[in-house]
Amino acid sequence: MAGVALLAGAVASAYFGLRAVNETLRVERLALRLFADIEGLQGALKDAEALESEFLLTGEPALTARFDTLRAKIIAYSADLGKRVEHPEQRAALPALTIALLERLDAVTQTLQDRNNRGPAEALRRAYTPDRTALTRRAERLLDEASKRQQRIVAVRESAAAEDLGFLERGALVGILLAIALLGWSLRAGRRQELAREAAEAGLQARSRELRLLVDAVPAMISYVDTAERYLLHNRAYAEWLGIPSGRIDGRTVREVVGEAEYEQVRPHLARALAGDEVHYDRSQRHADGSTRDLAVAYVPHFGPARSVLGCYALLTDITNLKQLSRAKSEFVSMVSHELRTPATAMLGALGLVAGGAAGPVPEPVGRLVEIANGAGGRLLKLLDDILDIEKIESGEIPLDLRDAELKELIEPALAVAGPIAARKGVHLETAGVVPAATLRTDAARVSQVLGNLLTNAIQFSPDGAAVAVGVQAGEGRCRISIRDHGPGVSEDFRPLLFQKFSQAPGAERGRTGRSGLGLAISKMLVERLGGRVGYEPAASGGSVFWFELPLAGPGDAQQTEAK
């Protein structure tokens, strides 16, 4: 009787273990389908945003029908998510994601209507307001969070499947031992074990087939390589991109599949991923049709026990059209800025001559009008210069003249230049403490530009009669330059947008400054190009503190300067 009871326990253990495996596999398959839906949403949203930009530029009526198709696709993906989501964490985040997607789609619809009803210029202005930008960022952030969350869920499901399989194997082992001990039950126990193994293998094979179908359905290119850089998995889109039959990919190395030239581009990034780092970068690659396309590449390492790397997943997305749109936008902005700058400069020169009496005495009413026009023209010219600077920095065309410069040589001229602006506003400029004797290895002209932008901002938002203080700290290989004002400060809601292009805080006071909203964005880009960082913090007793840090010159830099 004891032997029978033990055998019955082993059979029950195997049965319930098998049920746990089947349930885990079902939930994991559902999680993988959700991951595919999220990837589909991300791709469709990017297509909608690209279509929005293209419609702003061309106004092509056919694009409206394409957007309706994309909208229906995004809504279908979202509805599919709502039906399939079971995980509590993902389900709790789903309403916010759905609302963000619908709001972004409504914003695109509004852009199309503005382009048709108000014209391209007004539509372009409305399309890139801070509110619209925030909608885009929110939708992208929530989608990215959903994707990462789903990756974690899939990882947990895989771990659970492994544990359940281990439980099933242990149950089978107990059955084998009992079968040996209980001779009369050996054949029957062996048969049960065989049935359980076959069921587990059938479940795993079914999972493999479904995973292959899911991976092949994803429009992006997906592959998986082991630590020897040998392909173990790829989808149909990957094979079609390379123009290689699927049977000639799996089992071969990356070098053998993509060729020596492409492998040299891939090798350092792949090595980082197989060392345990998640890698994201862009590259150009030759398509099977002979054209060269732009790709966004992501390598995600696959970890095993004790964080050992078993291989890595690769996700490649064709971003050629987005790159072309970006280049077209840059060229358009640059062309418009250059074409406007020449007449603006001529107008300012003419107004200056009139104001200076070159055309004869100027009546006082006319002089006031000339002064107003001259000020407006100056703001227009500053805006054009800012736009050109932004384009040069983003395209990497802005040169840097790196030389050794003393901190005093950077601070004092900037205060002198900003002095007249402060005097007109009744603001007092001062330095907080003594400027330390330190040397920077930097571009003095660009640092002066950053200081000028931050000082001008501080003066603009300071009340009459207040002080603006410049503080300098140096140590541990870096120096920090801070500008402290006693203005209204920056609201907590607006701080994430502070250093973005064309961002201006709401409120009447900021609206009267006449500034473009590019100064802080340019300052951030320049400081980062110089190897530093920039930031904001509220002052303890009211007001704002804007600061930026730059590296101090090292001994090697000084030797290079002397050699020159």
ZISULPE-V53936 format. One record per backbone hydrogen bond with DSSP energy under -0.5 kcal/mol. NH is the residue of the N-H (numbers start at 1). CO is the residue of the C=O. E is the energy in kcal/mol with one decimal. If there is no record, write none. Layout:
nh->NH co->CO e->E
nh->NH co->CO e->E
This chain:
nh->5 co->1 e->-2.5
nh->6 co->2 e->-2.5
nh->7 co->3 e->-2.5
nh->8 co->4 e->-2.8
nh->9 co->5 e->-2.3
nh->10 co->6 e->-2.2
nh->11 co->7 e->-2.5
nh->12 co->8 e->-2.6
nh->13 co->9 e->-2.5
nh->14 co->10 e->-2.5
nh->15 co->11 e->-2.6
nh->16 co->12 e->-2.8
nh->17 co->13 e->-2.3
nh->18 co->14 e->-2.5
nh->19 co->15 e->-2.2
nh->20 co->16 e->-2.2
nh->21 co->17 e->-2.3
nh->22 co->18 e->-2.7
nh->23 co->19 e->-2.4
nh->24 co->20 e->-2.6
nh->25 co->21 e->-2.9
nh->26 co->22 e->-2.3
nh->27 co->23 e->-2.4
nh->28 co->24 e->-2.5
nh->29 co->25 e->-2.6
nh->30 co->26 e->-2.1
nh->31 co->27 e->-2.3
nh->32 co->28 e->-2.4
nh->33 co->29 e->-2.2
nh->34 co->30 e->-2.3
nh->35 co->31 e->-2.1
nh->36 co->32 e->-2.1
nh->37 co->33 e->-2.3
nh->38 co->34 e->-2.6
nh->39 co->35 e->-2.4
nh->40 co->36 e->-2.5
nh->41 co->37 e->-2.5
nh->42 co->38 e->-2.5
nh->43 co->39 e->-2.5
nh->44 co->40 e->-2.7
nh->45 co->41 e->-2.7
nh->46 co->42 e->-2.1
nh->47 co->43 e->-2.2
nh->48 co->44 e->-2.3
nh->49 co->45 e->-2.3
nh->50 co->46 e->-2.5
nh->51 co->47 e->-2.5
nh->52 co->48 e->-2.2
nh->53 co->49 e->-2.1
nh->54 co->50 e->-2.4
nh->55 co->51 e->-2.7
nh->56 co->52 e->-2.1
nh->57 co->53 e->-1.7
nh->58 co->54 e->-2.7
nh->59 co->55 e->-1.7
nh->63 co->60 e->-1.4
nh->64 co->61 e->-1.7
nh->65 co->61 e->-0.7
nh->66 co->62 e->-1.6
nh->67 co->63 e->-2.2
nh->68 co->64 e->-2.2
nh->69 co->65 e->-2.0
nh->70 co->66 e->-2.3
nh->71 co->67 e->-3.2
nh->72 co->68 e->-2.3
nh->73 co->69 e->-2.1
nh->74 co->70 e->-2.8
nh->75 co->71 e->-2.6
nh->76 co->72 e->-2.3
nh->77 co->73 e->-2.5
nh->78 co->74 e->-2.5
nh->79 co->75 e->-2.6
nh->80 co->76 e->-2.5
nh->81 co->77 e->-2.3
nh->82 co->78 e->-2.1
nh->83 co->79 e->-1.6
nh->84 co->80 e->-1.8
nh->85 co->81 e->-2.6
nh->91 co->87 e->-2.7
nh->92 co->88 e->-2.3
nh->93 co->89 e->-1.2
nh->94 co->90 e->-0.9
nh->94 co->91 e->-0.5
nh->95 co->91 e->-0.6
nh->97 co->93 e->-1.7
nh->98 co->94 e->-2.7
nh->99 co->95 e->-2.5
nh->100 co->96 e->-2.3
nh->101 co->97 e->-2.4
nh->102 co->98 e->-2.5
nh->103 co->99 e->-2.7
nh->104 co->100 e->-2.2
nh->105 co->101 e->-2.6
nh->106 co->102 e->-2.7
nh->107 co->103 e->-2.0
nh->108 co->104 e->-2.1
nh->109 co->105 e->-2.6
nh->110 co->106 e->-2.5
nh->111 co->107 e->-2.1
nh->112 co->108 e->-2.4
nh->113 co->109 e->-2.3
nh->114 co->110 e->-3.0
nh->115 co->111 e->-2.5
nh->116 co->112 e->-1.8
nh->117 co->113 e->-3.0
nh->118 co->114 e->-2.9
nh->119 co->114 e->-1.0
nh->123 co->119 e->-2.2
nh->124 co->120 e->-2.7
nh->125 co->121 e->-2.1
nh->126 co->122 e->-2.5
nh->127 co->123 e->-2.1
nh->128 co->124 e->-1.1
nh->129 co->126 e->-1.0
nh->133 co->129 e->-2.7
nh->134 co->130 e->-2.6
nh->135 co->131 e->-2.0
nh->136 co->132 e->-2.3
nh->137 co->133 e->-2.7
nh->138 co->134 e->-2.6
nh->139 co->135 e->-2.6
nh->140 co->136 e->-2.6
nh->141 co->137 e->-2.8
nh->142 co->138 e->-2.8
nh->143 co->139 e->-2.3
nh->144 co->140 e->-2.5
nh->145 co->141 e->-2.8
nh->146 co->142 e->-2.4
nh->147 co->143 e->-2.5
nh->148 co->144 e->-2.6
nh->149 co->145 e->-2.9
nh->150 co->146 e->-2.5
nh->151 co->147 e->-2.1
nh->152 co->148 e->-2.2
nh->153 co->149 e->-2.3
nh->154 co->150 e->-2.8
nh->155 co->151 e->-2.4
nh->156 co->152 e->-2.5
nh->157 co->153 e->-2.6
nh->158 co->154 e->-2.7
nh->159 co->155 e->-2.2
nh->160 co->156 e->-2.5
nh->161 co->157 e->-2.7
nh->162 co->158 e->-2.3
nh->163 co->159 e->-2.3
nh->164 co->160 e->-2.6
nh->165 co->161 e->-2.6
nh->166 co->162 e->-2.3
nh->167 co->163 e->-2.5
nh->168 co->164 e->-2.5
nh->169 co->165 e->-2.8
nh->170 co->166 e->-2.5
nh->171 co->167 e->-2.1
nh->172 co->168 e->-2.3
nh->173 co->169 e->-2.6
nh->174 co->170 e->-2.4
nh->175 co->171 e->-1.9
nh->176 co->172 e->-2.3
nh->177 co->173 e->-2.5
nh->178 co->174 e->-2.5
nh->179 co->175 e->-2.3
nh->180 co->176 e->-2.1
nh->181 co->177 e->-2.3
nh->182 co->178 e->-3.0
nh->183 co->181 e->-0.9
nh->185 co->182 e->-1.9
nh->186 co->183 e->-1.2
nh->189 co->185 e->-2.5
nh->190 co->186 e->-2.6
nh->191 co->187 e->-2.1
nh->192 co->188 e->-1.9
nh->193 co->189 e->-2.3
nh->194 co->190 e->-2.3
nh->195 co->191 e->-2.4
nh->196 co->192 e->-2.5
nh->197 co->193 e->-2.5
nh->198 co->194 e->-2.6
nh->199 co->195 e->-2.5
nh->200 co->196 e->-2.4
nh->201 co->197 e->-2.8
nh->202 co->198 e->-2.7
nh->203 co->199 e->-2.4
nh->204 co->200 e->-2.5
nh->205 co->201 e->-2.7
nh->206 co->202 e->-2.4
nh->207 co->203 e->-2.4
nh->208 co->204 e->-2.5
nh->209 co->205 e->-2.5
nh->210 co->206 e->-2.5
nh->211 co->207 e->-2.8
nh->212 co->208 e->-2.3
nh->213 co->209 e->-2.2
nh->214 co->210 e->-2.5
nh->215 co->211 e->-2.8
nh->216 co->212 e->-2.5
nh->217 co->213 e->-1.4
nh->218 co->214 e->-0.8
nh->218 co->215 e->-0.8
nh->221 co->316 e->-2.7
nh->223 co->314 e->-1.8
nh->224 co->233 e->-2.7
nh->225 co->312 e->-2.1
nh->226 co->230 e->-2.0
nh->227 co->310 e->-0.8
nh->229 co->226 e->-2.1
nh->231 co->252 e->-2.8
nh->232 co->224 e->-2.9
nh->233 co->224 e->-1.5
nh->235 co->222 e->-1.9
nh->239 co->235 e->-1.7
nh->240 co->236 e->-2.6
nh->241 co->237 e->-2.1
nh->242 co->238 e->-1.9
nh->243 co->239 e->-1.6
nh->244 co->239 e->-1.7
nh->248 co->245 e->-2.0
nh->249 co->246 e->-1.8
nh->250 co->246 e->-1.1
nh->251 co->231 e->-3.1
nh->252 co->249 e->-2.2
nh->254 co->229 e->-2.0
nh->257 co->253 e->-1.8
nh->258 co->254 e->-2.7
nh->259 co->255 e->-1.5
nh->263 co->259 e->-2.2
nh->264 co->260 e->-1.8
nh->265 co->261 e->-0.8
nh->265 co->262 e->-0.5
nh->266 co->262 e->-1.8
nh->267 co->263 e->-3.2
nh->268 co->264 e->-0.5
nh->269 co->266 e->-0.5
nh->270 co->266 e->-2.6
nh->271 co->267 e->-2.5
nh->272 co->268 e->-1.6
nh->273 co->269 e->-1.9
nh->274 co->270 e->-2.4
nh->275 co->271 e->-0.8
nh->275 co->272 e->-0.5
nh->276 co->273 e->-1.5
nh->277 co->272 e->-2.2
nh->279 co->299 e->-2.2
nh->281 co->297 e->-2.2
nh->283 co->295 e->-2.2
nh->285 co->293 e->-2.5
nh->287 co->291 e->-3.9
nh->288 co->241 e->-1.4
nh->290 co->287 e->-1.9
nh->293 co->285 e->-2.8
nh->293 co->291 e->-0.5
nh->295 co->283 e->-3.2
nh->296 co->317 e->-2.7
nh->297 co->281 e->-3.3
nh->297 co->295 e->-0.6
nh->298 co->315 e->-2.0
nh->299 co->279 e->-3.0
nh->300 co->298 e->-0.5
nh->300 co->313 e->-2.6
nh->301 co->299 e->-0.5
nh->302 co->311 e->-3.2
nh->303 co->301 e->-0.6
nh->304 co->308 e->-4.1
nh->307 co->304 e->-1.1
nh->308 co->305 e->-1.7
nh->310 co->302 e->-3.3
nh->311 co->302 e->-1.0
nh->312 co->225 e->-2.3
nh->313 co->300 e->-3.0
nh->314 co->223 e->-3.0
nh->315 co->298 e->-2.6
nh->316 co->221 e->-2.9
nh->317 co->296 e->-2.3
nh->319 co->294 e->-2.3
nh->319 co->317 e->-0.7
nh->320 co->294 e->-0.6
nh->323 co->319 e->-2.5
nh->324 co->320 e->-2.5
nh->325 co->321 e->-2.4
nh->326 co->322 e->-2.4
nh->327 co->323 e->-2.7
nh->328 co->324 e->-2.6
nh->329 co->325 e->-2.5
nh->330 co->326 e->-2.5
nh->331 co->327 e->-2.8
nh->332 co->328 e->-2.4
nh->333 co->329 e->-2.8
nh->334 co->330 e->-2.6
nh->335 co->331 e->-2.6
nh->336 co->332 e->-2.7
nh->337 co->333 e->-2.6
nh->338 co->334 e->-2.5
nh->339 co->335 e->-2.5
nh->340 co->336 e->-2.1
nh->341 co->337 e->-2.0
nh->342 co->338 e->-1.3
nh->343 co->339 e->-0.8
nh->344 co->340 e->-2.0
nh->345 co->341 e->-2.6
nh->346 co->342 e->-2.1
nh->347 co->343 e->-2.5
nh->348 co->344 e->-2.4
nh->349 co->345 e->-2.3
nh->350 co->346 e->-2.4
nh->351 co->347 e->-2.8
nh->352 co->348 e->-2.3
nh->353 co->349 e->-2.0
nh->354 co->350 e->-2.4
nh->355 co->351 e->-2.8
nh->356 co->352 e->-1.9
nh->357 co->354 e->-1.4
nh->358 co->353 e->-2.6
nh->360 co->357 e->-1.5
nh->363 co->361 e->-0.6
nh->367 co->363 e->-2.8
nh->368 co->364 e->-2.1
nh->369 co->365 e->-1.8
nh->370 co->366 e->-2.7
nh->371 co->367 e->-2.4
nh->372 co->368 e->-2.2
nh->373 co->369 e->-2.7
nh->374 co->370 e->-2.9
nh->375 co->371 e->-2.2
nh->376 co->372 e->-2.4
nh->377 co->373 e->-2.7
nh->378 co->374 e->-2.1
nh->379 co->375 e->-2.0
nh->380 co->376 e->-2.2
nh->381 co->377 e->-2.6
nh->382 co->378 e->-2.4
nh->383 co->379 e->-2.3
nh->384 co->380 e->-2.3
nh->385 co->381 e->-2.4
nh->386 co->382 e->-2.4
nh->387 co->383 e->-2.5
nh->388 co->384 e->-2.4
nh->389 co->385 e->-2.4
nh->390 co->386 e->-2.6
nh->391 co->387 e->-2.3
nh->392 co->388 e->-2.4
nh->393 co->389 e->-2.8
nh->394 co->390 e->-2.6
nh->395 co->391 e->-2.0
nh->396 co->392 e->-0.6
nh->396 co->393 e->-0.9
nh->397 co->392 e->-2.2
nh->398 co->392 e->-1.0
nh->399 co->397 e->-0.5
nh->402 co->400 e->-0.9
nh->403 co->401 e->-0.5
nh->403 co->442 e->-3.0
nh->405 co->440 e->-2.4
nh->407 co->438 e->-2.2
nh->410 co->406 e->-0.8
nh->410 co->407 e->-1.2
nh->411 co->407 e->-2.5
nh->412 co->408 e->-2.0
nh->414 co->410 e->-0.9
nh->415 co->411 e->-2.1
nh->416 co->412 e->-2.1
nh->417 co->413 e->-2.5
nh->418 co->414 e->-2.1
nh->419 co->415 e->-0.9
nh->420 co->416 e->-0.6
nh->422 co->418 e->-2.3
nh->423 co->419 e->-2.6
nh->424 co->420 e->-2.2
nh->425 co->421 e->-1.3
nh->426 co->422 e->-0.9
nh->426 co->423 e->-0.7
nh->427 co->422 e->-3.0
nh->428 co->466 e->-2.7
nh->430 co->468 e->-2.1
nh->432 co->470 e->-2.7
nh->433 co->431 e->-1.1
nh->436 co->434 e->-0.5
nh->438 co->436 e->-1.4
nh->440 co->405 e->-3.1
nh->441 co->551 e->-0.9
nh->442 co->403 e->-2.4
nh->442 co->440 e->-0.8
nh->444 co->442 e->-0.8
nh->447 co->443 e->-2.2
nh->448 co->444 e->-2.4
nh->449 co->445 e->-1.8
nh->450 co->446 e->-2.2
nh->451 co->447 e->-2.8
nh->452 co->448 e->-2.7
nh->453 co->449 e->-2.2
nh->454 co->450 e->-2.4
nh->455 co->451 e->-2.9
nh->456 co->452 e->-2.6
nh->457 co->453 e->-2.2
nh->458 co->454 e->-2.3
nh->459 co->455 e->-2.5
nh->460 co->456 e->-2.6
nh->461 co->457 e->-1.8
nh->462 co->459 e->-1.1
nh->465 co->426 e->-1.7
nh->466 co->463 e->-2.0
nh->468 co->428 e->-2.9
nh->469 co->484 e->-2.2
nh->470 co->430 e->-2.5
nh->471 co->469 e->-0.6
nh->471 co->482 e->-2.7
nh->472 co->432 e->-0.6
nh->473 co->480 e->-2.4
nh->475 co->478 e->-2.8
nh->478 co->475 e->-1.4
nh->479 co->550 e->-2.5
nh->480 co->473 e->-3.2
nh->481 co->548 e->-2.6
nh->482 co->471 e->-2.8
nh->482 co->480 e->-0.5
nh->483 co->546 e->-3.1
nh->484 co->469 e->-2.8
nh->485 co->544 e->-2.4
nh->494 co->491 e->-0.5
nh->495 co->491 e->-1.1
nh->497 co->494 e->-1.6
nh->498 co->495 e->-1.4
nh->500 co->497 e->-1.8
nh->502 co->517 e->-0.9
nh->503 co->500 e->-1.4
nh->503 co->517 e->-1.0
nh->511 co->507 e->-1.6
nh->512 co->508 e->-1.1
nh->512 co->509 e->-0.6
nh->513 co->510 e->-1.5
nh->522 co->518 e->-2.8
nh->523 co->519 e->-2.4
nh->524 co->520 e->-2.4
nh->525 co->521 e->-2.2
nh->526 co->522 e->-2.7
nh->527 co->523 e->-2.6
nh->528 co->524 e->-2.3
nh->529 co->525 e->-2.2
nh->530 co->526 e->-1.6
nh->531 co->528 e->-1.4
nh->532 co->527 e->-2.8
nh->533 co->549 e->-1.3
nh->535 co->547 e->-2.6
nh->537 co->545 e->-2.0
nh->539 co->543 e->-1.8
nh->542 co->539 e->-1.4
nh->545 co->537 e->-1.8
nh->546 co->483 e->-2.2
nh->547 co->535 e->-2.3
nh->548 co->481 e->-2.0
nh->549 co->533 e->-3.0
nh->550 co->479 e->-2.0
nh->552 co->477 e->-2.5
nh->553 co->439 e->-2.8
nh->558 co->554 e->-1.9
nh->559 co->555 e->-2.0
nh->560 co->556 e->-1.9
nh->561 co->557 e->-2.2
nh->562 co->558 e->-2.3
nh->563 co->559 e->-2.2
nh->564 co->560 e->-1.8
